[in-house]
């Protein structure tokens, strides 16, 4: 640890270094005391003292204190650095300081960033925050990033007159666990408390955050909320996610709310399409992202060693192509990342993406929180958060983690992040940030059990998704794309597990499914374009609403739709779904397969035969060819895929070792629509007794003379053998050597 400013033996005036005296340090006017501190166990806090009295505590680099104490005498400035290993180092510097006036200090400017509205549940006037959870986190930030805040008190009221304290936070520093490579943190940071609403009545409330600084000055922020334990949240019963539909499609929707006044079906309009011609998309859908990378970071960047969260958030937000998302409105990805890093509290150790939510006797429980808080803080400072009618909202999904037994374990069944939510966000043009953690099976060697552990974390910007998934038992695999800290696009697999072990999602890393989706942050602009399609009709006997959509008015492809429900308070809940429209006439005709050789029930005496013929399909084309060879007591098969499908395929199947007796060969063709056709032939292999010798011939190549009698050492000679019955088993040859041409063979030189 070093004190960087002031230096010993220098004169300072109003914070500026003037000249060196080499004897004594003189400070005239206020000055910013600056220190540098590092530790392998990570710095927990740095205290700035005067005459051993603590004047300021800083939890994040660069560590500094604006010293404007009223003084005209000799004094000692001390700096103490504490790490998470309970080690402390201290340095002092004696100075003469002359300062007659304190700097004006603005009142704290708190901003409540959580709870907040989202596009899933909101007040359409964006004046009231609708909350439905019985236990929530309240978080506040100081918009000016003031470092002299000493406490934040959270309160609630029914009338804005009588306030009841919810909780008090006196420690903004990090309290938690540092993760192993690839790094990250998990724990508490910033100003927050929890609010238990389980005993609260439904209705309007006001929440207030009051911040107090080192001088005793206080500032407050108030937000209006409505607690609704049964909000107007629709649940789409049918169709199902990614279902293929056509013609007139009926949507059935249910909800627990009892005060619904209207239900609407809407179609999402992508900005790249025109309103007059709504276009469906293919199975793959990619959106824009930025390309900021670690190579763009300056060498003195204070978060260069832990950059993934600010870079991922920057690349995700840059894809919105909205200049308002940049500091000062100037598109500069590095400036955005710097400001996001400050809001997230990012250091060289990474970003704390989680928040402690429960103190248990033997362990703690954490859930995703703090990255979303940092983004909300960032949007609030730019004036485009959820308070702005054309601003952005932030929604957090993820898993809970418990710290029992000295390790970190995913709480199975706690995940709210899945491919359906991710793909809806991508197709609705929303910015998505994903955080994965290393996932390992526990001592039982089985994945998806309570002793599983999670380790280091990494953040990426979601870029694309493919809605053609592959079902594998209880899991579904989908390809997805993302932008990493190298500024490049990459492709992974996304697998959702749904079974007895709970619901959770993993990504494919290094050829294995060992990365669990720990957190997903979705940033959505509030004025996205939705085209109304139908108003709902309530069916009492079903206790559900039905809505319809005529898909014949759109092209085939994937579409994103949403159901909106409005309750008697005017609040709106929204649920979206992706379906595939296919109104193309279905191919129900199977391919034609014909074996042209040999004839059925033929008898052959040789074990080798070629099966030839052709297959055709004029509608969707042949996507797969296969054959099955059966005999008494056994079978064999082989296949080949065709991409794109072929309308006609001639085939030749070589079988070298027919089995004695009957041999049945079936050729099967499957078209792209799943129809299949086949043809079979049965062959009887009855080998005859072979009483004829093979026929051997000799060919002499060039150069040669005397009709092949004389040759060179490089003249090729072919020894050929044929046999029309049982075939040639092997060829035996001898090369004789008569060195003196006397007619007597040199036996010791013979080659066989």
Secondary structure, DSSP 8 states (H G I E B T S, - for coil): -EEEES-TTEEEETTEEEEE-SS--EEES-EEEEEE---TT-EEEEEEEETTEEEEEE-SSSEEEEE---EEEEEEEEEEEEETTS-EEEEEEEEEEEE-S--------EEEEES---SSEEETTSSSEEE--SEEEEEEEETT--S-EEEEEEEEESSSSS-EEEEEE---S-EEEE--TT--EEEE-SEEEEEE-TT--SEEEEEEEEEEETTS-EEEEEEEEEE-TT----EEEES-TT-EE-SEEEEEEE-S-S-EEEEEEEEE--TTSBTTB---B-SEEE-------GGGS-TT-TTGGG-HHHHHHHHHHHTT--GGGSGGG---HHHHHHHHHHHHT-BTTB-B-EEEEEE-SS-EEEEE-HHHHHHHHHHHHHT-STTSTTSEEEEEEE-EEE-GGGS-EE-TT-----HHHHHHHHHTT-EEEEEEEEEE--TT--TTSTT-EEEEEEEEEEEEEE---EEETTEEEEEEEEE-TTS-EEEEEEEEEEETTEEEEEEEETTEEEEEEEEEEEEEETT--EEEEEE-EEETTTTEEEEEEEGGGS-SEEEEEEEEEEETTSEEEEEEEEEEE--S-------EEEEEES-TTEEESSS-EEEEEEEE-SSS-EEEEEEEEEETTEEEEEEEEEEEEESEEEEEEEES---SEEEEEEEEEEETTS-EEEEEEEEEE------S--EEEEEE-SSEETTTTEE-TT--EEEEEE-SSS--------B---TTSSS---GGG-B-
